[in-house]
Amino acid sequence: MRSFITKHYESGLKVTFKYDLNGVLRFLEFDGENWNAEKVKYIMQKIPADLKTILADLQNQNFKKGSWIFSEITVVSFDAFYNQYPKKVGRKEDTLKAWNKLKEVEKMEAILYIPELIKLKSDGTAFPYPATYLNKKLWK
């Protein structure tokens, strides 16, 4: 499966969607407080049903013109997160426990924010333990 996440700049609404190996849309998840039937219906009409279309749109940056941020996540796993996290302090078991409590979209966001966290901490301030980063959802 290929996974994508989109987040609205202003409202913080998020949509996770996945395509199977045949390139067919198989999964949609709406995350955030302010979803209603009208918004869900609108988004469902906008998300391409096939992978080929979404990849072309991403390549042509068709999504960059609006108020949504789009990103592809190829691997959403604990190992992908842990290998990318720069400071592996604390117990790995605690980090795994915190990881397992997260929703799928939160896992994607946690991974996507790591490069930004690295930039923020380039001033020499301490990195949070990975379990703390996950438990406190510091990417939000």
Secondary structure, DSSP 8 states (H G I E B T S, - for coil): -EEEEEEETTT--EEEEEE-TTSBEEEEEEESS---HHHHHHHHHHS-SBHHHHHHHHHTTGGGGTTEEEEEES--SHHHHHHH-S---S-HHHHHHHHHHS-HHHHHHHHHHHHHHHHHGGGS-----HHHHHHTTTT-
